[in-house]
Amino acid sequence: MAKVLSDKLFSVFFAIHILGSAVFLPAVVVEATWCVARSDASIQALQTALDYACASGADCTPIQSSGLCFLPNTIQAHASYAFNSYFQRKAMAPGSCDFSGTASASKSDPSYGSCMYPSSLSTAGGTGTTTSTTPAANPSFQTPPSSGGTTGLNPGTPPLLDNSKASLGFMVTVTLLPLCLLLVFSFTFRPM
């Protein structure tokens, strides 16, 4: 009887040790998400948001005149690239793909030809450093004058993004861990 109990206790402690030392990854794999300019956004709003993104950490080098993503030379295309770069460098944080309502999250990869849109923090450079270069704009579009020295997002208006899948993986992990432990205990201590 003591041998059986000792074997069962060993298996429980071994399971706890393995579970306790393991690195738990979210049970739900996060799908790739890109941030793109909304087609219904005004040119003026897109230009303001584009300027903000490039001044606040987006890598806007690829949308410069010599960059791989310069063509098509439109505010819509340049804004989409800059918005996505900013979004990825902010690790897809809630609110980082809004730009005062001019952007939205997409599950479709907007990459084309040799212009590759980053789909993660690591492919976006991941440094979060500010790139001070502003893309060469289409000559028919002028940067709107800023009012009161403020550019980019409206101050005091937090951008919102429904990113409920981010917490879903954590909730699934937190729910499954006790369930797994319960199963281990129930099979270990079942009556003979």
C-alpha positions as CSV (number, residue, x, y, z in Angstrom):
1,M,0.0,0.0,0.0
2,A,2.8,2.4,0.9
3,K,4.6,1.6,-2.4
4,V,1.4,2.4,-4.4
5,L,0.9,5.7,-2.5
6,S,4.5,6.7,-3.0
7,D,4.3,6.0,-6.7
8,K,1.1,8.0,-7.0
9,L,2.6,10.9,-5.1
10,F,5.8,10.8,-7.2
11,S,3.6,11.0,-10.4
12,V,1.7,14.0,-8.9
13,F,4.9,15.8,-7.9
14,F,6.5,15.0,-11.3
15,A,3.4,16.4,-13.1
16,I,3.4,19.5,-11.0
17,H,7.2,20.0,-11.5
18,I,6.8,19.6,-15.3
19,L,3.8,21.9,-15.4
20,G,5.4,24.4,-13.1
21,S,8.6,24.6,-15.0
22,A,7.1,24.7,-18.5
23,V,6.8,27.9,-20.4
24,F,3.1,28.2,-21.2
25,L,2.3,29.6,-24.6
26,P,-1.2,30.9,-25.3
27,A,-3.5,28.2,-26.3
28,V,-4.8,30.3,-29.2
29,V,-2.3,31.2,-31.9
30,V,-2.6,34.8,-32.7
31,E,-3.4,35.3,-36.4
32,A,-1.4,37.8,-38.4
33,T,-3.0,41.2,-38.4
34,W,-2.2,44.2,-40.5
35,C,-3.3,47.8,-40.0
36,V,-4.4,49.6,-43.2
37,A,-5.9,52.9,-44.2
38,R,-9.6,52.9,-44.4
39,S,-10.9,53.5,-48.0
40,D,-13.5,56.0,-46.7
41,A,-11.0,58.2,-44.9
42,S,-10.5,61.7,-46.3
43,I,-7.2,62.6,-47.9
44,Q,-6.6,65.3,-45.4
45,A,-7.2,63.0,-42.4
46,L,-5.0,60.3,-44.0
47,Q,-2.1,62.8,-44.5
48,T,-2.4,64.1,-40.9
49,A,-2.3,60.5,-39.6
50,L,0.5,59.5,-42.0
51,D,2.6,62.4,-40.7
52,Y,1.9,61.3,-37.1
53,A,2.8,57.7,-37.8
54,C,6.1,58.6,-39.4
55,A,7.0,61.0,-36.7
56,S,6.0,58.6,-33.9
57,G,7.9,55.4,-34.6
58,A,6.8,53.9,-38.0
59,D,9.5,53.0,-40.4
60,C,8.6,55.2,-43.4
61,T,11.8,54.5,-45.3
62,P,10.1,52.0,-47.7
63,I,7.6,54.7,-48.8
64,Q,10.3,57.2,-49.7
65,S,10.8,57.9,-53.4
66,S,13.6,55.3,-53.6
67,G,11.8,52.7,-51.4
68,L,10.3,49.4,-52.4
69,C,6.8,50.6,-51.3
70,F,6.8,54.1,-52.9
71,L,4.6,53.0,-55.8
72,P,1.7,53.4,-56.0
73,N,2.4,57.0,-55.0
74,T,-0.8,57.7,-53.2
75,I,-1.7,58.9,-49.7
76,Q,-3.8,55.8,-49.3
77,A,-1.0,53.4,-50.1
78,H,1.7,55.3,-48.1
79,A,-0.6,55.7,-45.1
80,S,-1.4,51.9,-45.1
81,Y,2.3,51.1,-45.0
82,A,3.1,53.6,-42.3
83,F,0.0,52.7,-40.2
84,N,1.0,49.0,-40.3
85,S,4.6,49.7,-39.5
86,Y,3.6,51.8,-36.4
87,F,1.0,49.1,-35.4
88,Q,3.6,46.3,-35.6
89,R,6.3,48.3,-33.8
90,K,3.8,48.9,-31.0
91,A,3.3,45.1,-30.8
92,M,-0.3,45.4,-32.1
93,A,-1.3,47.1,-28.9
94,P,-5.0,48.0,-28.5
95,G,-5.5,51.4,-29.9
96,S,-2.4,51.4,-32.1
97,C,-4.4,50.9,-35.3
98,D,-7.0,53.7,-35.2
99,F,-5.3,57.0,-36.2
100,S,-8.5,59.0,-35.4
101,G,-10.7,56.5,-37.3
102,T,-8.6,56.5,-40.5
103,A,-7.3,53.0,-40.1
104,S,-8.6,49.5,-39.4
105,A,-7.2,46.1,-38.6
106,S,-7.2,43.5,-41.4
107,K,-6.5,39.8,-41.6
108,S,-5.6,40.1,-45.3
109,D,-1.9,40.6,-46.1
110,P,-1.7,43.9,-48.1
111,S,1.8,43.1,-49.4
112,Y,2.3,43.4,-53.1
113,G,5.2,42.7,-55.4
114,S,8.5,43.5,-53.6
115,C,6.7,45.6,-51.0
116,M,6.3,43.4,-48.0
117,Y,4.2,44.7,-45.1
118,P,5.6,43.5,-41.7
119,S,3.2,41.1,-39.8
120,S,4.9,41.1,-36.4
121,L,7.1,43.1,-34.1
122,S,10.2,41.2,-35.2
123,T,9.6,41.7,-38.9
124,A,8.8,45.4,-38.3
125,G,12.2,46.1,-36.9
126,G,10.9,45.9,-33.3
127,T,12.9,48.7,-32.0
128,G,10.1,51.2,-31.6
129,T,12.6,53.9,-32.6
130,T,11.3,57.1,-34.2
131,T,11.9,57.7,-37.9
132,S,11.9,61.4,-38.6
133,T,11.6,61.1,-42.3
134,T,8.3,61.9,-43.9
135,P,7.5,60.2,-47.1
136,A,7.5,62.0,-50.4
137,A,3.9,62.8,-50.9
138,N,2.1,62.7,-54.2
139,P,2.4,66.2,-55.6
140,S,-1.3,66.6,-56.0
141,F,-1.7,66.1,-52.2
142,Q,-0.5,68.8,-49.8
143,T,0.1,68.3,-46.1
144,P,-2.6,70.1,-44.3
145,P,-1.4,72.9,-42.0
146,S,-1.4,72.0,-38.4
147,S,-3.5,73.9,-35.9
148,G,-1.8,75.0,-32.7
149,G,1.3,73.0,-33.4
150,T,-0.4,69.7,-32.8
151,T,-0.1,67.0,-35.5
152,G,-1.3,63.4,-35.6
153,L,-4.1,62.1,-33.4
154,N,-6.4,64.5,-31.7
155,P,-5.0,65.1,-28.2
156,G,-7.1,63.6,-25.5
157,T,-8.9,61.2,-27.9
158,P,-7.7,57.7,-27.2
159,P,-7.7,55.5,-30.3
160,L,-9.7,52.3,-29.8
161,L,-9.3,48.9,-31.4
162,D,-11.3,45.8,-30.4
163,N,-8.5,43.4,-29.8
164,S,-10.4,40.9,-27.8
165,K,-8.4,37.9,-29.2
166,A,-5.4,39.2,-27.3
167,S,-6.9,38.3,-23.9
168,L,-8.6,35.2,-25.2
169,G,-5.4,33.2,-25.3
170,F,-4.6,34.1,-21.7
171,M,-8.2,33.2,-20.6
172,V,-8.0,29.8,-22.4
173,T,-4.6,29.1,-20.8
174,V,-5.8,30.0,-17.3
175,T,-8.9,27.9,-17.8
176,L,-7.1,24.8,-19.2
177,L,-4.3,24.7,-16.6
178,P,-6.6,23.9,-13.6
179,L,-8.6,21.5,-15.8
180,C,-5.4,19.6,-16.7
181,L,-4.3,19.5,-13.0
182,L,-7.7,18.2,-12.1
183,L,-7.4,15.4,-14.7
184,V,-3.9,14.5,-13.5
185,F,-5.1,14.3,-9.9
186,S,-8.3,12.4,-10.7
187,F,-6.4,9.7,-12.7
188,T,-3.6,9.5,-10.1
189,F,-5.8,9.1,-7.0
190,R,-8.6,7.0,-8.4
191,P,-9.7,4.1,-6.2
192,M,-8.4,0.7,-7.2
